[in-house]
Amino acid sequence: MVISSLKLVESDLLRVEEQLVTLLEKRGGVLKGPAEMMFRGGGKRLRPALVLLSSRLFGPQPESAISIAAAVEMVHGASLIHDDVIDDTDLRRGQPTMKALSGNRIAVLLGDLLLCQALLAVAELDRVVLVQVVSQAVADMTAGQILELRQQGNVETQVQDYLRMIEGKTAALMEAGCRLGALLTDATPAQVEACGQFGLNLGMAFQISDDVLDIWGNPDKLGKPTGSDLRERKYTLPFLHAYQQSLKPQRNLVRQLLTQATLEPGAMQALVQWMDQNHSREHAIELAEKYVQQARAALRQTPAGPTRTTLEELLDYVVNREH
């Protein structure tokens, strides 16, 4: 499923899909079948699109952008597989997860395989800086996941810890994708940095928007029930904002609701109403908009044209999307 604002690179995203299949055919081994099944499950393909668009900002798209975009999508796929194992998730995008279909052991190995093949695909271009960018992104994503696990269940988590967490888990790979695309061209160091900052701020806004949708979104459009983060005791920005705004009696009531082994519909409704009373949804959207504005400022340091217009439209999509 291609986001409507990405029509400019739709045909090349199909080439990325073909490249993914080719890489798995060539190197997938016994895990080729499960890996192919996972990528056929669809997705927004936002991260490979960022590689392609960033590489087009500074002239014709280099052919190497296709394989780099495929590698970035493999890293993203690996992170989702590992997340589903860690979170014991059986459903993603309305479809059974690899963990649900094949079990934890196969899922972990498949995630590892995808990471290794992604790095090999990047290394084939024989440019150390590209491998460094991808490796740093993987390290940052892992650190973000570790921080999330350490904070899980902690209602006293600070907003700054949450922001560090999403910067690693989500924004790091978007930043890397934009840097990689620019590095494939004749972009100046300053322009490469601007692309990276665009991707970083886009990623921050994207994850905050995602966390808002997890509470107030439409389950039919999301492909999963709302409130999954709360049920897993992952306290995202809307919850943390409401908790920090609350007095001790409210905090005690919230803690009492969260002592339930599984949050019943009434408890979930009470928590959502509590967040509404504290205007936490509006606060989160406002912060996401600030990141969008920072992304726009970074983008203005790149050449004007259809590609930059597409990236600007992508920012609008991030804060207005329904899934």
C-alpha positions in Angstrom: 0.0 0.0 0.0 1.6 3.2 -1.2 0.8 6.5 0.6 -1.0 8.8 -1.9 1.6 11.5 -1.5 4.3 9.0 -2.7 2.9 8.5 -6.2 6.1 10.2 -7.5 8.1 7.1 -6.6 5.4 4.5 -6.8 7.0 2.7 -9.8 10.4 2.7 -8.1 8.9 1.3 -4.9 7.7 -1.6 -7.0 11.3 -2.1 -8.1 12.3 -2.1 -4.4 9.8 -4.9 -3.8 11.4 -6.8 -6.7 14.9 -6.2 -5.2 13.7 -7.5 -1.8 12.5 -10.7 -3.5 15.8 -11.0 -5.4 17.9 -10.5 -2.3 15.9 -13.2 -0.5 16.0 -15.6 -3.5 19.8 -15.1 -3.5 20.5 -15.2 0.2 17.4 -16.2 2.1 18.3 -19.9 2.5 15.8 -21.9 4.5 14.1 -18.7 5.8 13.4 -17.4 2.3 9.8 -18.5 2.3 8.8 -16.9 5.6 10.7 -13.7 4.7 8.9 -13.4 1.4 5.6 -13.9 3.1 6.3 -11.1 5.5 7.2 -8.6 2.8 4.1 -9.5 0.8 2.1 -8.4 3.9 2.4 -4.9 2.6 3.0 -1.8 4.7 3.4 1.9 4.0 6.9 1.5 2.5 7.6 5.0 4.0 11.3 4.3 4.8 12.4 3.1 1.4 10.4 6.0 -0.1 12.5 8.4 2.0 15.7 6.9 0.5 14.4 7.4 -3.1 13.1 10.9 -2.5 16.2 12.1 -0.7 18.3 10.8 -3.6 16.1 12.7 -6.1 16.4 16.0 -4.3 19.8 16.7 -5.9 19.4 15.4 -9.4 18.5 12.1 -11.2 17.9 9.2 -8.9 21.0 7.0 -8.8 20.4 3.3 -9.6 22.0 2.3 -6.3 19.1 4.0 -4.5 16.9 1.0 -5.2 19.2 -1.5 -3.4 19.7 0.9 -0.5 16.0 1.5 -0.2 15.5 -2.3 -0.1 18.1 -2.7 2.6 16.4 0.0 4.7 13.1 -1.8 4.4 14.8 -5.1 5.4 16.1 -3.3 8.6 12.6 -2.1 9.3 11.2 -5.5 8.7 13.7 -7.1 11.1 12.8 -4.5 13.8 9.1 -5.3 13.5 9.7 -9.1 13.7 11.9 -8.6 16.8 9.3 -6.2 18.3 6.5 -8.8 17.9 8.6 -11.4 19.7 9.4 -9.0 22.5 5.8 -7.8 22.8 4.2 -11.2 22.2 2.2 -9.7 19.4 0.1 -12.0 17.2 -1.5 -9.4 14.9 0.0 -6.7 12.8 -1.7 -4.7 10.0 -4.6 -7.0 10.5 -2.5 -10.1 9.7 -0.8 -12.8 11.8 2.7 -11.9 12.8 5.7 -14.0 11.9 6.0 -14.9 15.6 2.4 -16.1 15.5 2.9 -18.1 12.3 6.3 -19.6 12.9 7.1 -19.2 16.6 9.6 -17.2 18.5 12.7 -19.1 17.4 12.1 -18.8 13.7 11.0 -15.2 14.0 14.2 -14.2 15.9 16.4 -15.9 13.3 14.5 -14.3 10.5 15.0 -10.9 12.0 18.7 -11.5 12.4 18.9 -12.8 8.8 17.3 -9.6 7.4 19.6 -7.4 9.4 22.7 -9.2 8.1 21.5 -9.2 4.5 20.6 -5.5 4.7 24.2 -4.7 5.8 25.6 -6.9 3.1 23.5 -5.2 0.4 24.8 -1.8 1.6 28.4 -3.0 1.8 28.3 -4.1 -1.8 28.4 -0.4 -2.8 31.9 -0.3 -1.2 31.4 2.9 0.7 32.2 2.7 4.3 30.1 5.8 5.2 26.9 4.0 4.0 27.6 1.0 6.2 28.3 3.3 9.1 25.0 5.1 8.7 23.0 1.9 8.6 24.9 0.4 11.5 24.4 3.5 13.7 20.7 3.4 12.9 20.5 -0.3 14.0 22.4 0.5 17.2 20.1 3.4 18.0 17.0 1.3 17.3 18.3 -1.3 19.7 19.0 1.2 22.4 15.5 2.7 22.0 14.0 -0.8 22.4 16.1 -1.4 25.5 15.0 1.9 27.0 11.3 1.0 26.3 11.7 -2.3 28.0 13.3 -0.7 31.0 10.5 1.9 31.3 7.6 -0.5 30.6 5.2 -0.4 33.5 6.7 2.8 35.0 4.1 5.5 35.3 6.8 7.9 36.5 8.6 7.7 33.1 9.7 11.2 32.1 8.7 12.7 28.8 12.4 13.2 27.9 12.9 9.4 28.3 9.9 8.8 26.0 11.4 11.1 23.4 14.8 9.4 23.6 13.0 6.1 23.2 11.0 7.1 20.0 14.1 8.8 18.6 15.8 5.4 18.7 13.0 3.1 17.9 11.4 5.1 15.0 13.2 8.3 14.0 16.7 6.8 13.7 15.9 4.7 10.7 14.0 7.5 8.9 17.0 9.8 9.6 19.3 7.1 8.2 17.2 6.6 5.1 17.3 10.3 4.3 21.0 10.5 4.9 21.7 7.5 2.7 19.7 8.9 -0.2 21.5 12.2 -0.1 24.9 10.5 0.3 24.3 8.7 -3.0 24.3 12.0 -4.8 26.5 15.1 -5.1 24.8 16.7 -2.1 27.1 18.8 0.1 27.8 17.8 3.7 25.4 20.6 4.8 22.7 19.2 2.5 23.2 15.7 3.8 22.8 16.9 7.3 19.6 18.8 6.4 18.2 15.6 4.9 19.1 13.7 8.1 17.4 16.4 10.3 14.3 16.2 8.1 14.1 12.4 8.5 14.7 12.7 12.3 12.0 15.2 12.9 9.6 13.4 10.5 10.2 10.2 12.5 9.5 11.9 15.8 6.2 13.4 14.5 5.3 10.1 12.9 5.7 8.1 16.2 3.8 10.7 18.3 1.0 10.5 15.8 1.1 6.7 16.0 0.8 6.9 19.7 -2.2 9.2 19.5 -3.9 6.8 17.0 -3.3 3.9 19.4 -5.6 5.6 21.9 -8.1 7.6 19.7 -7.8 5.9 16.3 -10.4 3.8 14.4 -9.6 0.1 15.0 -11.0 -0.9 11.6 -8.5 1.5 9.9 -5.7 0.6 12.2 -6.0 -3.1 11.6 -5.7 -3.7 15.4 -7.6 -2.8 18.6 -6.9 0.6 20.2 -5.3 0.8 23.6 -2.7 -1.9 22.9 0.1 0.3 24.4 -1.8 0.8 27.6 -2.7 -2.9 27.9 1.0 -3.7 27.6 1.8 -1.0 30.1 3.7 1.1 27.6 3.1 4.7 28.6 3.3 7.0 25.7 3.2 10.8 25.5 -0.6 11.3 26.0 -0.5 9.1 29.2 2.7 10.7 30.5 1.4 14.2 29.9 -1.9 13.5 31.7 -0.1 11.8 34.6 2.3 14.7 35.1 -0.6 17.1 35.0 -2.6 15.2 37.6 -2.8 15.7 41.3 -2.2 12.8 43.8 -5.8 11.6 44.0 -6.1 11.3 40.2 -2.7 9.5 40.1 -3.8 7.1 42.7 -7.0 6.3 40.8 -5.0 5.7 37.6 -2.6 3.4 39.4 -5.6 1.5 40.8 -7.0 1.0 37.3 -3.7 -0.2 36.1 -3.5 -2.9 38.7 -6.0 -5.0 36.7 -4.3 -7.9 35.0 -6.1 -7.0 31.8 -7.7 -3.6 31.3 -11.5 -4.1 31.1 -13.4 -1.8 28.6 -14.6 0.3 31.5 -11.1 0.9 32.8 -9.8 1.7 29.4 -12.7 4.2 28.9 -11.9 5.8 32.2 -8.3 6.2 31.3 -9.1 7.8 27.9 -11.6 10.2 29.6 -8.9 11.1 32.1 -6.4 11.9 29.2 -9.2 13.9 27.5 -9.8 16.0 30.6 -6.1 16.8 30.6 -6.1 17.7 26.9 -3.3 15.2 26.4 -4.4 14.4 22.8 -4.1 18.1 21.9 -0.8 18.4 23.6 0.7 15.4 21.7 -0.6 16.7 18.4 0.9 20.1 19.2 4.3 18.6 19.9 4.1 16.5 16.7 3.4 19.7 14.8 6.6 21.3 16.3 8.6 18.4 14.9 6.9 18.9 11.5 7.9 22.5 11.5 11.5 21.6 12.3 11.4 19.1 9.4 10.1 21.8 7.1 12.9 24.1 8.1 15.5 21.5 7.3 13.8 20.7 4.0 14.1 24.4 3.0 17.9 23.9 2.8 17.4 21.5 -0.2 16.6 22.4 -3.8 13.0 23.4 -4.6 11.1 21.2 -7.0 8.6 18.3 -7.3 10.6 16.1 -5.0 10.7 18.6 -2.2 7.0 19.3 -2.7 6.3 15.6 -2.2 8.3 15.5 1.0 6.3 18.5 2.2 3.1 16.7 1.5 4.4 13.7 3.4 4.7 15.9 6.5 1.0 16.8 6.2 0.2 13.1 5.9 2.1 12.2 9.1 0.0 14.4 11.3 -3.3 13.9 9.6 -3.3 10.1 8.9 -5.8 7.6 10.2 -3.6 4.5 10.2 
